[in-house]
Every structure is written in C-alpha cells, then in structure tokens.
Amino acid sequence: MGDGGKWTCGVSSRLSQKKDCVIYSFGVNQDSSFEEDVLETTKHCEIWGYDYSVDGWGKQILANHASRVHFNKIGLSGTDKKDDKAQYHTLETIMKQNGV
C-alpha cells in the first residue's frame, strides 16, 4: 500500500462517467501511484496535487499524462498563512485560485 490507503469522496461515480472532472490530492509524499491510476483509468480527469514537503509529483506519473496534472508546493490548512516552513491555504482559496 505504499504510504497508506487513500480516502476518496464521490470519485467512483465520476470515474465511471465520460465527463471532465477535477481531483484534488493532498500529501503527495513522492508516491503518485494513486494519481497515476486515476489518470490511466479516466482519460478525462485533471489532478491538482499539493504538498509543501516535496518539490513535485512522484516518478509514477507517466509523461503522456503530464498535461492533466498540476502540482503546487502548498499545504492545506484551516486558514491562509505562511510561516518559515511553508505556505498554506484553505480548500476554498485553492479552488478559487484554480477556478474550479
């Protein structure tokens, strides 16, 4: 299971549809096998990844999926803030920044 299981909310219904979808992934931690599996399964979803502790996606993301993944070195928090360790945003702020 690598870095542990993943919690998803409503993703099974989206994965079975042919409509566009946006998935937010928090805590990449150099293991992007879940995200790569979603990309391979859907062909129509984009993934926005966030983790302040790493510099990008793990090696599992294939080059042919690069146009559907976006990474930001930002942490998720209950408030927008920045400290000496990282920058943090609320889910609301992140979604507004992405326009989705």
Secondary structure as GFF3:
##gff-version 3
##sequence-region A 1 100
A	DSSP	alpha_helix	11	15	.	.	.	ID=ss1
A	DSSP	beta_strand	21	26	.	.	.	ID=ss2
A	DSSP	alpha_helix	33	42	.	.	.	ID=ss3
A	DSSP	beta_strand	45	50	.	.	.	ID=ss4
A	DSSP	three_ten_helix	63	68	.	.	.	ID=ss5
A	DSSP	beta_strand	69	72	.	.	.	ID=ss6
A	DSSP	beta_strand	75	76	.	.	.	ID=ss7
A	DSSP	beta_strand	81	82	.	.	.	ID=ss8
A	DSSP	beta_strand	87	89	.	.	.	ID=ss9
A	DSSP	alpha_helix	91	98	.	.	.	ID=ss10
###
